[in-house]
């Protein structure tokens, strides 16, 4: 995937995430549709619950478990909500 495709994929993902009305942390899965256009497949507001998830891999790489990392996500969201 070239730089222009990556930028377009990211743009579509951010737009779909905002359009969904969610905030904070999340993930948007996109796929190629007819004529090469990117389309949203799924918006996940709780990413990282699958074994092969990048969130799980990152948690393991830093010596944290998913419970601790999830708690940190929650605390960050609460702090943002107060600000």
C-alpha positions in Angstrom: 0.0 0.0 0.0 1.4 3.4 -1.0 1.4 6.5 1.1 -1.6 8.0 -0.7 -3.7 4.9 -0.1 -2.7 4.8 3.6 -3.6 8.5 4.0 -7.0 7.8 2.3 -7.6 4.7 4.4 -6.8 6.7 7.6 -9.1 9.6 6.5 -12.0 7.3 5.9 -11.4 5.5 9.3 -11.4 8.8 11.2 -14.5 10.1 9.5 -16.4 6.9 10.2 -15.3 6.9 13.8 -16.5 10.5 14.3 -19.7 9.8 12.3 -20.5 6.9 14.7 -20.7 9.4 17.6 -18.2 7.6 19.7 -15.1 9.1 21.4 -12.0 8.2 23.1 -10.2 5.0 22.0 -11.4 2.8 19.2 -10.7 1.0 16.0 -12.3 1.2 12.6 -11.9 -1.7 10.1 -12.1 -0.8 6.5 -12.1 -2.8 3.3 -11.8 -2.1 -0.4 -15.2 -2.0 -2.2 -16.0 -1.7 -5.9 -13.8 0.7 -7.9 -11.2 0.7 -5.1 -13.1 2.8 -2.6 -12.6 2.3 1.1 -15.6 1.4 3.1 -16.2 0.9 6.8 -16.7 -2.7 8.0 -16.8 -2.2 11.8 -16.3 0.5 14.4 -15.0 -1.0 17.7 -14.9 1.1 20.8 -13.3 -1.7 22.8 -10.4 -2.9 20.7 -8.0 -5.5 21.9 -10.3 -8.3 23.0 -9.0 -10.9 20.5 -5.8 -12.9 21.2 -4.2 -11.7 18.0 -5.1 -8.0 18.6 -2.4 -5.4 18.4 -3.5 -4.2 21.9 -2.9 -7.6 23.4 0.5 -7.9 21.7 1.5 -4.4 22.9 0.4 -5.2 26.4 2.5 -8.4 26.5 5.5 -6.6 25.0 5.4 -4.0 27.8 4.9 -6.6 30.5 1.3 -5.6 31.2 -1.8 -7.8 31.1 -5.0 -6.7 29.4 -6.8 -6.0 32.7 -4.2 -3.5 33.8 -4.1 -1.9 30.3 -7.9 -1.7 30.2 -7.9 0.0 33.6 -5.5 2.6 32.3 -7.8 3.2 29.3 -10.7 3.7 31.6 -8.9 6.1 33.9 -7.7 8.1 30.9 -11.3 8.3 29.6 -12.6 9.5 33.0 -9.9 12.1 33.2 -10.7 13.4 29.8 -14.4 13.5 30.7 -13.7 15.8 33.6 -11.5 18.2 31.6 
